[in-house]
């Protein structure tokens, strides 16, 4: 019930987009969570209470950390891929390659990324 009530508080804040109303609803939920017997909810309530203004702003802007978590997953993949390299600079290069989402790279690493005639034209200019 606590989890679903917090989801309702977030949904109401996004719907009515009023900071004072969102803050009062969140404070009511925090009071309920602080009195419950579940330690994780008590810890969550104390964390949200410490950062109350920022949480309310995030609720109204409908922000999440999904983008940051996606980038973290890509970095972890790059870390696994760079395991055989000897220096940190190689890991950084692999991370940039994986996270930059380059569109012009060939599907086969043995093919040229740019056709040969374009390279010759750019050298002449």
Secondary structure, DSSP 8 states (H G I E B T S, - for coil): -HHHHHHHHHHHHHHH--HHHHHHHHHHHHHHHHHSS-HHHHHHHHHHHHTHHHHHHHHHHT--SHHHHHHHHHHHHHHHHTTT-SSHHHHHHHHHHHHTT-SS--SSTTS-SS-HHHHHHHHH-
